[in-house]
Structures are given as C-alpha cells and as structure tokens.
C-alpha cells in the first residue's frame, strides 16, 4: 500500500463529512487534503483510543518528532510521507501541524473543563482553526484575509461538533460547554453525563447553536471574493455542517443519548448544491 493509498483508506473509513468536499478538488490538491486529514485522524485516534494518558502523551510526542523529521525531508510514517510533497507547494507551516498535536494533548486532562468561552475558543483554535488555515492553503488561498475566514470557519465546525457530541463527550469525562454558561442555565456536569434532558438544557444548547450560526456568518463575511471559487471545498463543508446543526435544532437538541447524522445521499446532495452555488 502506498502512502497515498493509506491516507485514502484512513479518510474513507472515518466516514467524515469532510470527505465529500474532497471529491470536488483537482487530483493533486485532493491528495494533499487527504494526507492532511489522515494526519488529523492519526493524532485524534491516539487520544480517543488510548486508555492510558501517559502512553497517549508518548505517542503524541512521537508525532511531534515525526513532523520535525518530515520538515527535514526524512519522514518515516505513511501519512507524513504522503504529506511531504505538499508542504512547499501549499505553504503548510509546521507550526500549525504542531498546534494540532498540542490541541489533542489538551484532551488528555483527566477532566476536561473550560471555565468560559474564551478558554474554549483557544482549544478550538488548536484542533480546528489551525486545520482550517492549512486547508485553505491547499484549496488555493491568495488573499491574506482568507486566513481569518479559515480560522473562523474552523471554529464554527468545532462548535457544531461540540453540540453534536455533547453527551458522548461527557461520558468520557470531557465537557466542552463553558462552565460559566452551564452554571447560568442551571445544568450540572452530571446532567450531561447521565443524559438528563431538560428545558434548561435546551436553553443552554440554543445559546450554543446561535453562537455557531453567528460564527458561520462571520466566517462567510471574511471570505474575499477573489478566493471564493478556490475555497468552495470549505463552503461545501459548511453547507453540510450547518445542515447538521439545523437538524439538531429541529430535534430539540436530543444529543445526550444519541448522535445526529446526515445520510450519505443528503451529504452528497448538499455538496453538489454548494459546489454549483460556489
């Protein structure tokens, strides 16, 4: 199996909505994006699948060293070997790859808690906005302001993920809803962990959803017209993720004991529609 085939398999197996946006990229950019996504999956899987935090930290440290080796043109892992040819053409900064690993390391705390939205936003920058910046380069960013758009769009994606996964994350000891907002609405961490749905929880989640919608709108307002066509893959992702957010809203935020998802056919329809509207 070649490095590119390894990354392709990793991406397809993930079942991520991001895969649908890759379909509309030219072959070389698609290979680059697939390699980047496979890297994100590799480091994310370490945190999700490794039960011993100390071992997970060692594995993340291995990846930090592997990124440094790749930047010196000596990669050893199939993912970094697939990513290497795209570092220079798309200006993929090593600092952002390291930032992603740092974000994954934040999840290794025994009890993940964020006191307020400012603290949560810093976490989101590492695990999502940094990915957005790298992705926008692969898509073909030409304007400086496109970086700001990509940062904001990455935040919107992560806020949507947090809403979708709030119950599943809480049962793993990870609560990504700001602690001050939990207190304001009278929702206790135990309510999330034990899937106690309530009117207070719905009010709390409406605030989270409104913040996500606002963040999507802010991102779109930052996208320079000159880069709109090149950044269509990001807009495709946004169409799918925002449709997911609306679906969750229509369900009454029933996310504590189930995971809302869109069918592959609907994702493909949304992707095609967003591409045409580009």
SERO-4910 file (N, C-alpha, C, O; in steps of 0.05 Angstrom, whole numbers):
BEGIN
 pado doro    nc1    nc2    nc3   cac1   cac2   cac3    cc1    cc2    cc3    oc1    oc2    oc3
  Unk    A     17    -24      0      0      0      0     18     25      0     36     27     17
  Unk    A     13     43    -18     28     68    -20     19     87      2     -3     83     13
  Unk    A     35    107      9     27    127     28      1    141     21    -16    145     39
  Unk    A     -3    147     -4    -28    160    -13    -52    141     -9    -74    149      0
  Unk    A    -48    115    -15    -70     95    -11    -76     92     19   -100     89     26
  Unk    A    -56     93     35    -60     91     64    -78    114     74    -96    110     89
  Unk    A    -71    138     65    -86    162     73   -115    161     62   -134    169     76
  Unk    A   -118    152     37   -144    149     26   -162    130     42   -185    136     48
  Unk    A   -150    108     50   -165     88     66   -172     99     93   -195     95    102
  Unk    A   -154    113    105   -159    126    131   -182    146    130   -198    147    148
  Unk    A   -183    161    108   -203    181    104   -231    169     99   -250    177    111
  Unk    A   -232    149     82   -257    136     75   -269    122    100   -293    124    105
  Unk    A   -251    108    115   -261     93    138   -272    112    160   -288    103    176
  Unk    A   -263    137    161   -272    155    182   -302    162    179   -315    169    198
  Unk    A   -312    161    154   -339    168    149   -345    197    153   -368    205    156
  Unk    A   -325    214    152   -328    242    158   -342    257    135   -340    250    112
  Unk    A   -357    278    142   -369    295    122   -348    310    105   -354    317     83
  Unk    A   -324    313    116   -303    327    101   -296    313     75   -288    325     55
  Unk    A   -300    286     75   -293    270     51   -308    280     26   -297    280      4
  Unk    A   -333    289     30   -349    298      7   -338    323     -6   -342    327    -30
  Unk    A   -325    340     10   -314    364     -2   -289    358    -18   -282    372    -37
  Unk    A   -275    336    -11   -250    329    -25   -256    320    -54   -239    323    -71
  Unk    A   -281    310    -58   -288    299    -84   -287    320   -106   -284    314   -130
  Unk    A   -289    346    -98   -291    368   -118   -263    381   -122   -262    401   -136
  Unk    A   -242    370   -110   -216    382   -113   -201    369   -137   -206    346   -144
  Unk    A   -183    385   -150   -166    373   -170   -148    351   -157   -143    353   -133
  Unk    A   -139    332   -172   -125    308   -161   -103    315   -141   -101    303   -120
  Unk    A    -85    334   -149    -62    340   -131    -71    352   -105    -60    345    -84
  Unk    A    -89    371   -106    -99    383    -82   -115    363    -65   -114    363    -41
  Unk    A   -129    344    -79   -143    324    -64   -124    305    -49   -130    298    -26
  Unk    A   -102    299    -61    -82    282    -47    -71    297    -23    -67    285     -2
  Unk    A    -66    322    -26    -55    338     -4    -75    339     19    -68    336     42
  Unk    A   -101    345     12   -121    347     32   -126    320     46   -131    319     70
  Unk    A   -125    299     31   -129    272     42   -107    266     62   -111    254     83
  Unk    A    -82    273     55    -59    269     73    -62    285     99    -57    275    120
  Unk    A    -70    310     96    -74    327    119    -96    315    137    -93    314    162
  Unk    A   -118    307    125   -139    296    141   -131    270    155   -138    265    178
  Unk    A   -115    253    141   -106    228    153    -88    234    177    -88    220    197
  Unk    A    -71    256    175    -55    264    198    -72    271    222    -67    262    244
  Unk    A    -93    287    217   -111    294    238   -124    270    251   -128    269    275
  Unk    A   -132    251    235   -144    227    245   -124    210    262   -132    199    283
  Unk    A   -100    209    253    -79    193    267    -76    204    296    -77    189    315
  Unk    A    -73    230    298    -68    241    325    -93    242    342    -92    239    366
  Unk    A   -116    246    329   -141    245    344   -147    217    354   -157    214    377
  Unk    A   -142    197    338   -147    170    347   -130    162    371   -138    146    387
  Unk    A   -106    173    373    -89    167    396   -104    175    422   -104    159    441
  Unk    A   -115    199    422   -129    208    446   -155    193    451   -161    187    474
  Unk    A   -169    186    430   -195    173    434   -192    143    440   -209    132    455
  Unk    A   -171    131    431   -170    102    433   -150     92    454   -150     68    461
  Unk    A   -132    109    464   -112    101    483   -123    106    511   -127    129    519
  Unk    A   -126     85    527   -138     88    554   -119     99    574   -127    109    595
  Unk    A    -93     97    569    -73    107    588    -62    134    578    -48    135    558
  Unk    A    -68    156    592    -59    182    583    -29    185    580    -20    199    562
  Unk    A    -14    171    597     15    173    595     25    161    569     44    171    556
  Unk    A     13    139    560     21    127    535     12    144    512     26    147    492
  Unk    A    -12    156    514    -22    174    493     -3    198    490      3    206    467
  Unk    A      7    209    512     26    231    510     52    223    496     63    238    480
  Unk    A     61    199    502     85    189    488     80    187    458     98    193    442
  Unk    A     57    177    450     51    174    422     48    201    408     57    205    385
  Unk    A     37    221    422     36    248    411     64    260    408     69    274    389
  Unk    A     81    254    428    108    264    426    123    251    402    139    264    389
  Unk    A    116    226    397    128    212    374    120    228    348    136    232    331
  Unk    A     94    236    347     85    251    323     98    278    322    103    288    300
  Unk    A    104    291    344    118    317    343    145    313    330    154    329    314
  Unk    A    159    291    338    185    286    327    182    278    297    199    286    281
  Unk    A    161    264    290    157    256    262    152    280    245    161    281    222
  Unk    A    137    300    255    133    325    239    159    339    235    164    349    213
  Unk    A    176    340    255    202    352    252    219    337    231    233    350    215
  Unk    A    218    311    232    232    295    212    222    300    184    237    303    165
  Unk    A    195    302    181    183    308    155    193    335    145    199    338    121
  Unk    A    194    355    162    202    382    154    231    382    145    241    400    132
  Unk    A    246    362    155    274    358    146    277    339    123    299    331    115
  Unk    A    254    332    111    252    314     88    260    285     95    270    271     77
  Unk    A    255    276    120    261    249    128    237    236    142    241    226    164
  Unk    A    214    235    130    190    223    143    193    193    144    206    181    127
  Unk    A    180    181    164    180    151    166    152    139    165    150    115    159
  Unk    A    132    154    172    104    144    173     91    148    146     96    168    132
  Unk    A     73    130    138     59    134    112     45    161    109     45    173     87
  Unk    A     33    171    131     19    197    129     38    220    124     34    236    107
  Unk    A     60    220    139     79    242    136     94    240    109    101    260     97
  Unk    A     97    215     99    109    212     73     90    222     51     99    233     31
  Unk    A     64    218     55     44    228     36     42    258     37     36    271     17
  Unk    A     46    269     61     43    298     65     67    314     55     64    337     46
  Unk    A     91    302     56    116    316     50    115    331     23    124    354     22
  Unk    A    107    318      1    108    333    -25     91    358    -27     94    374    -45
  Unk    A     72    361     -7     54    383     -8     61    406     10     48    427     10
  Unk    A     82    402     27     89    422     46     97    449     33     87    470     40
  Unk    A    115    447     13    125    472      0    104    483    -19     99    507    -18
  Unk    A     92    467    -37     73    479    -56     50    494    -43     40    514    -54
  Unk    A     40    484    -20     17    497     -7     24    511     18      6    518     34
  Unk    A     50    515     23     60    531     46     47    520     72     36    536     88
  Unk    A     49    494     77     37    482    101     57    485    124     77    471    125
  Unk    A     52    504    141     70    511    162     71    490    184     51    481    194
  Unk    A     95    482    192     99    462    213     87    471    239     79    455    256
  Unk    A     86    498    244     76    508    269     46    501    272     36    497    295
  Unk    A     32    499    250      3    492    252      0    462    256    -19    454    270
  Unk    A     17    446    244     16    417    249     22    411    278      9    395    291
  Unk    A     42    425    289     48    422    318     25    432    335     19    420    356
  Unk    A     12    454    327    -10    465    342    -33    444    344    -46    442    365
  Unk    A    -38    430    322    -59    409    323    -53    388    343    -70    379    358
  Unk    A    -28    379    344    -20    359    364    -23    370    392    -32    356    410
  Unk    A    -16    395    396    -19    408    423    -49    408    431    -56    404    454
  Unk    A    -66    413    411    -95    413    417   -104    385    426   -121    382    444
  Unk    A    -95    364    412   -102    337    420    -92    331    449   -106    317    464
  Unk    A    -69    342    455    -58    337    482    -76    350    504    -76    340    527
  Unk    A    -90    371    497   -108    384    517   -130    364    526   -140    367    548
  Unk    A   -137    345    509   -158    326    515   -149    305    535   -165    289    544
  Unk    A   -124    304    541   -113    283    559   -116    290    588   -110    273    605
  Unk    A   -125    314    594   -131    321    622   -153    302    632   -171    294    618
  Unk    A   -151    294    658   -170    275    669   -198    285    667   -216    270    660
  Unk    A   -203    310    672   -230    322    670   -227    347    653   -219    368    663
  Unk    A   -234    346    627   -232    369    610   -255    389    617   -278    382    616
  Unk    A   -247    413    626   -267    434    632   -256    460    622   -232    465    623
  Unk    A   -274    477    612   -266    504    603   -283    524    618   -308    524    616
  Unk    A   -271    542    633   -286    560    651   -304    579    636   -326    586    646
  Unk    A   -296    587    612   -312    606    596   -307    602    567   -290    585    559
  Unk    A   -321    617    550   -319    613    521   -291    621    511   -281    609    492
  Unk    A   -278    641    523   -252    649    514   -232    625    517   -215    621    499
  Unk    A   -234    610    539   -216    587    542   -223    565    522   -205    553    511
  Unk    A   -249    561    518   -257    540    498   -248    548    470   -240    531    455
  Unk    A   -249    574    464   -241    583    437   -212    578    432   -204    572    409
  Unk    A   -195    580    453   -167    574    450   -162    545    442   -146    538    425
  Unk    A   -178    527    456   -176    499    449   -185    494    420   -172    479    405
  Unk    A   -207    507    412   -218    503    385   -198    513    364   -196    502    342
  Unk    A   -183    534    371   -163    543    351   -143    521    345   -136    517    322
  Unk    A   -134    507    365   -114    486    361   -125    462    345   -113    453    326
  Unk    A   -149    453    352   -159    428    339   -175    433    314   -180    414    299
  Unk    A   -183    458    308   -199    463    285   -190    487    268   -188    484    244
  Unk    A   -185    510    280   -177    533    265   -150    529    251   -146    537    228
  Unk    A   -131    516    265   -105    510    253   -109    492    228    -95    495    208
  Unk    A   -127    473    230   -133    455    207   -145    472    185   -139    468    161
  Unk    A   -163    491    192   -175    508    172   -155    524    156   -156    527    132
  Unk    A   -135    535    171   -114    551    158    -98    534    138    -94    542    115
  Unk    A    -90    510    147    -75    492    129    -92    484    104    -83    483     82
  Unk    A   -118    479    110   -136    471     88   -139    493     67   -140    488     43
  Unk    A   -142    517     77   -146    540     58   -122    543     40   -125    551     17
  Unk    A    -98    537     50    -75    538     33    -75    517     11    -67    522    -11
  Unk    A    -84    493     19    -87    472     -1   -108    479    -22   -104    473    -46
  Unk    A   -130    491    -13   -151    498    -32   -142    519    -52   -152    520    -74
  Unk    A   -123    537    -43   -113    557    -62   -118    586    -52   -127    602    -68
  Unk    A   -112    591    -27   -116    618    -16    -95    637    -29    -72    630    -32
  Unk    A   -105    661    -37    -87    681    -48    -87    707    -33    -70    724    -36
  Unk    A   -108    711    -16   -111    736     -2   -106    732     28   -114    712     40
  Unk    A    -92    751     41    -86    749     70   -111    745     87   -110    730    107
  Unk    A   -133    757     80   -157    756     96   -169    728     96   -185    721    113
  Unk    A   -162    712     76   -173    684     75   -165    668     99   -179    650    108
  Unk    A   -142    674    111   -133    661    135   -153    666    158   -160    648    173
  Unk    A   -163    691    160   -182    698    181   -208    683    176   -221    673    195
  Unk    A   -216    681    151   -240    666    144   -237    637    153   -255    625    165
  Unk    A   -214    625    146   -209    597    152   -209    592    182   -219    571    191
  Unk    A   -197    610    197   -197    607    226   -225    607    237   -232    590    254
  Unk    A   -241    626    228   -268    629    238   -286    605    230   -302    595    245
  Unk    A   -282    595    205   -298    573    196   -290    547    211   -308    531    218
  Unk    A   -264    544    217   -256    521    233   -269    522    261   -278    501    271
  Unk    A   -271    546    273   -285    548    298   -314    540    296   -324    527    313
  Unk    A   -327    549    275   -355    542    271   -359    512    269   -378    501    280
  Unk    A   -341    498    254   -343    469    252   -340    456    279   -355    438    286
  Unk    A   -321    466    295   -316    453    321   -339    458    340   -346    440    356
  Unk    A   -351    482    339   -374    487    356   -397    469    349   -412    460    366
  Unk    A   -400    463    323   -421    444    314   -415    416    324   -433    402    333
  Unk    A   -390    408    323   -382    382    333   -388    379    363   -397    359    373
  Unk    A   -382    401    378   -386    400    407   -416    397    413   -423    381    431
  Unk    A   -433    410    398   -462    408    402   -471    379    396   -486    367    411
  Unk    A   -462    368    374   -470    341    365   -461    320    386   -476    301    391
  Unk    A   -437    323    397   -424    302    412   -425    307    443   -411    293    458
  Unk    A   -442    326    452   -441    334    480   -446    311    499   -432    309    519
  Unk    A   -464    293    493   -469    270    510   -447    250    510   -438    241    531
  Unk    A   -438    243    486   -416    223    484   -391    233    497   -377    218    510
  Unk    A   -384    259    493   -360    270    505   -362    271    535   -343    264    549
  Unk    A   -386    278    546   -389    280    575   -384    252    588   -373    251    610
  Unk    A   -393    231    575   -390    205    586   -360    196    586   -353    178    600
  Unk    A   -344    210    570   -315    205    570   -300    224    589   -276    225    590
  Unk    A   -316    241    604   -304    260    622   -296    286    609   -282    301    621
  Unk    A   -305    290    585   -298    315    571   -323    332    567   -342    324    554
  Unk    A   -322    356    578   -345    374    576   -334    400    563   -318    415    575
  Unk    A   -344    405    538   -334    428    523   -353    452    524   -348    472    511
  Unk    A   -374    450    540   -391    473    543   -379    490    565   -372    479    586
  Unk    A   -377    516    561   -365    533    582   -378    530    609   -403    530    611
  Unk    A   -362    528    630   -372    523    657   -390    546    666   -409    541    680
  Unk    A   -383    571    659   -400    593    668   -427    593    656   -447    602    668
  Unk    A   -429    582    632   -455    580    618   -472    557    629   -496    559    632
  Unk    A   -458    535    636   -472    513    650   -485    523    676   -508    517    682
  Unk    A   -469    538    691   -479    549    716   -502    568    712   -522    568    727
  Unk    A   -500    585    691   -521    605    686   -548    592    680   -569    602    688
  Unk    A   -547    569    666   -572    556    659   -580    534    679   -601    522    676
  Unk    A   -564    530    699   -571    510    719   -568    482    710   -583    464    718
  Unk    A   -549    477    692   -544    450    682   -518    440    695   -497    452    692
  Unk    A   -519    417    709   -495    406    722   -481    387    704   -493    374    686
  Unk    A   -454    384    707   -440    364    691   -452    336    693   -453    321    673
  Unk    A   -463    329    717   -475    303    720   -500    300    702   -507    278    694
  Unk    A   -514    322    697   -537    321    679   -529    312    651   -543    297    637
  Unk    A   -506    322    642   -496    314    615   -487    285    615   -493    270    597
  Unk    A   -473    277    636   -462    250    638   -483    229    640   -480    207    631
  Unk    A   -506    236    653   -527    217    657   -551    222    638   -573    211    642
  Unk    A   -546    238    617   -565    243    596   -592    253    606   -613    243    598
  Unk    A   -592    272    625   -616    283    635   -624    308    619   -615    330    623
  Unk    A   -642    303    599   -651    324    582   -672    341    597   -688    330    611
  Unk    A   -670    367    593   -689    385    608   -693    411    592   -679    416    572
  Unk    A   -712    427    601   -717    453    588   -692    471    592   -685    486    574
  Unk    A   -679    469    615   -655    485    620   -633    477    600   -618    494    590
  Unk    A   -630    451    596   -610    441    577   -616    452    549   -598    460    535
  Unk    A   -641    451    540   -648    461    514   -641    490    511   -632    499    490
  Unk    A   -647    506    532   -640    535    531   -610    539    529   -600    556    514
  Unk    A   -595    523    544   -566    524    542   -556    518    514   -539    531    503
  Unk    A   -568    497    502   -559    489    475   -568    509    454   -554    512    433
  Unk    A   -590    522    458   -598    543    438   -577    565    437   -572    576    416
  Unk    A   -566    572    461   -545    591    461   -521    582    445   -509    597    430
  Unk    A   -513    556    449   -490    545    434   -495    545    404   -477    551    388
  Unk    A   -520    538    396   -527    537    368   -526    565    356   -517    568    333
  Unk    A   -537    585    370   -537    612    360   -508    622    356   -502    636    337
  Unk    A   -491    615    375   -462    623    373   -450    610    348   -435    623    333
  Unk    A   -456    585    343   -446    571    319   -456    584    294   -440    589    275
  Unk    A   -482    590    292   -493    604    269   -479    631    264   -472    638    242
  Unk    A   -476    646    286   -462    672    283   -434    669    273   -425    685    257
  Unk    A   -421    648    282   -393    643    274   -392    636    244   -374    645    230
  Unk    A   -410    620    235   -412    614    206   -415    640    190   -401    645    171
  Unk    A   -434    657    199   -439    682    184   -414    700    185   -408    713    164
  Unk    A   -401    701    207   -376    718    209   -355    707    190   -341    723    177
  Unk    A   -352    681    189   -332    669    171   -338    676    142   -320    685    127
  Unk    A   -363    673    133   -371    679    106   -365    708     99   -358    715     76
  Unk    A   -369    726    118   -365    755    113   -336    761    110   -329    782     98
  Unk    A   -319    744    119   -290    749    117   -277    737     92   -254    744     86
  Unk    A   -292    721     77   -280    708     53   -278    728     30   -299    738     21
  Unk    A   -254    734     22   -251    753     -1   -263    742    -26   -260    718    -32
  Unk    A   -276    759    -42   -288    749    -67   -268    736    -86   -275    717   -100
  Unk    A   -243    745    -85   -222    734   -103   -217    705    -97   -208    690   -115
  Unk    A   -222    696    -72   -216    669    -64   -241    651    -61   -239    628    -54
  Unk    A   -264    662    -67   -288    647    -63   -289    621    -79   -296    600    -69
  Unk    A   -281    622   -104   -282    598   -121   -263    577   -111   -270    554   -109
  Unk    A   -238    586   -104   -218    567    -94   -227    554    -68   -220    530    -63
  Unk    A   -241    569    -51   -248    559    -25   -275    544    -24   -287    540     -3
  Unk    A   -285    537    -48   -310    522    -49   -311    497    -32   -331    491    -20
  Unk    A   -288    482    -30   -289    458    -12   -297    465     17   -312    450     29
  Unk    A   -287    487     27   -294    496     54   -323    503     55   -337    498     75
  Unk    A   -334    516     34   -362    523     33   -380    499     32   -402    498     42
  Unk    A   -370    478     18   -384    452     17   -386    440     45   -407    431     54
  Unk    A   -363    440     60   -363    430     87   -383    446    104   -397    434    120
  Unk    A   -383    472    100   -400    490    116   -430    483    111   -446    483    129
  Unk    A   -437    478     86   -464    471     79   -473    446     93   -495    444    103
  Unk    A   -455    426     94   -462    400    107   -464    404    137   -483    394    150
  Unk    A   -444    417    148   -443    421    177   -467    438    187   -478    433    208
  Unk    A   -473    458    172   -495    476    181   -522    461    178   -540    465    195
  Unk    A   -525    445    158   -549    428    156   -551    409    180   -573    404    190
  Unk    A   -529    398    189   -528    381    212   -537    397    237   -552    387    253
  Unk    A   -527    421    240   -534    438    262   -564    444    263   -577    442    284
  Unk    A   -576    450    239   -605    455    238   -620    429    245   -641    431    258
  Unk    A   -610    406    236   -623    381    242   -624    377    273   -644    368    284
  Unk    A   -602    383    286   -601    380    315   -621    400    329   -634    392    348
  Unk    A   -622    424    318   -641    443    329   -670    433    326   -686    435    345
  Unk    A   -676    422    303   -703    412    298   -710    388    316   -734    383    321
  Unk    A   -690    374    325   -695    350    342   -699    359    371   -705    342    388
  Unk    A   -697    385    377   -699    394    404   -674    389    421   -675    387    445
  Unk    A   -651    388    406   -625    383    419   -625    357    434   -615    355    456
  Unk    A   -635    336    421   -634    309    433   -607    297    427   -604    279    410
  Unk    A   -587    307    440   -559    299    435   -546    285    458   -522    276    456
  Unk    A   -560    282    480   -547    270    504   -546    239    502   -528    227    514
  Unk    A   -565    227    488   -566    198    487   -565    188    458   -570    164    454
  Unk    A   -559    205    439   -558    197    411   -540    215    395   -534    238    404
  Unk    A   -533    206    372   -515    222    354   -530    228    328   -537    210    313
  Unk    A   -535    253    323   -549    261    299   -530    261    275   -507    270    278
  Unk    A   -539    250    253   -522    250    229   -539    253    204   -563    249    205
  Unk    A   -526    260    182   -540    262    156   -533    238    140   -511    226    143
  Unk    A   -551    229    123   -546    206    106   -525    214     85   -522    237     77
  Unk    A   -510    194     75   -490    199     54   -503    212     29   -491    230     17
  Unk    A   -527    204     22   -540    216     -1   -546    245      3   -542    262    -15
  Unk    A   -555    252     27   -561    280     33   -535    297     33   -534    319     23
  Unk    A   -514    285     44   -488    299     44   -479    305     15   -469    327      9
  Unk    A   -481    285     -2   -473    288    -30   -490    309    -44   -480    325    -59
  Unk    A   -516    309    -38   -534    329    -50   -526    357    -40   -525    376    -57
  Unk    A   -521    360    -15   -513    386     -4   -486    395    -16   -482    419    -22
  Unk    A   -468    376    -19   -442    382    -31   -444    392    -59   -433    412    -67
  Unk    A   -460    378    -75   -464    386   -103   -478    413   -105   -470    430   -122
  Unk    A   -497    418    -88   -511    443    -88   -493    466    -81   -493    487    -93
  Unk    A   -476    462    -60   -457    483    -52   -436    488    -73   -428    510    -77
  Unk    A   -428    466    -87   -408    470   -108   -419    487   -131   -405    505   -141
  Unk    A   -444    481   -139   -456    496   -161   -460    525   -153   -455    543   -169
  Unk    A   -468    530   -128   -473    558   -119   -447    572   -115   -447    597   -115
  Unk    A   -425    557   -109   -398    566   -104   -395    595   -102   -373    605    -98
***
